[in-house]
């Protein structure tokens, strides 16, 4: 397990009380450590590991913790640690593949006041924010919004308006993005290159908190969205210069079963040309629900190839949470 005492941000990067109109300790206290263990045969074990550590944010009076979904997907056990040192077992309540959010319900009293949720909709480029991971004030840094933009992930994931901040937090997974009012506006998900002109280094991608409100009740009550699942293909892809390349296919996924291979070039879906990942995903998801068929036009070693793929529901391959 990572030792949070081994590092800290330089003093000039940490938030200072006199510069913010809210209680910084209240924010730090609401961020907990999320430590999850996974069975070796979990579908995500090979890519994400069997021991995952990150942060989560207490957002409910009942102790409900919001985090990034990949920290808890298929978890067999979860332990939540508060800033006061209290350790409580947690139940992986929900993982929403569309947004990337995960919810954990503590199986005991955390004794932590929830952090109020705000909105990322009004957050502007250049605005000062705080990115806070578990570990108190030394693990919080002042950052700025460097972009509000579409983010397409290679694993069939899309955010219409992700919040990108720099400088980046080195322990980003599940960290809290907090606005100037001390409200939670996003959950940090990724570390990516800072592609602004003249910039160097990296930035964090955060999931806007606004995506939670419409689905929160469903996730808490049912552990998932009640709407039918989107079509999933099991494709890991990249796009460069208007060309989509298949980087890998998921084991036992629909694409692998249909004969899609690493290195194939994706030209069209159901006869419609695709050049960018975001367009590809939107076209697939607009085609129906999980189980629908799609016609792929590919190029393999310079030769055209047409394959029919029956999409699936990714959750069917994932281990389901259980209470013991």
Secondary structure, DSSP 8 states (H G I E B T S, - for coil): ---GGG----TTTS--GGG-SS-HHHHHHHEEEEEEEE-TT-TTHHHH-SEEEEEEEE-STT--EEEEGGGTTTEEEEEEE-TT--EEEEEEEEE-TTT-EEEEEESS--------B--STT--TT-EEEEE-SSSGGGEEEEEEEEEEEEEETTTEEEEEEEEEES--SS-TT-EEE-TTS-EEEEEEEEEE--STT--SEEEEEEETHHHHTTHHHHHHHSS-SS--B-B--EEEEEETTEEEEEEE-TTSHHHHHT--TT-EEEEETTEE--SHHHHHHHHHTT-BTT-EEEEEEEETTEEEEEEEE-B-GGGGS------
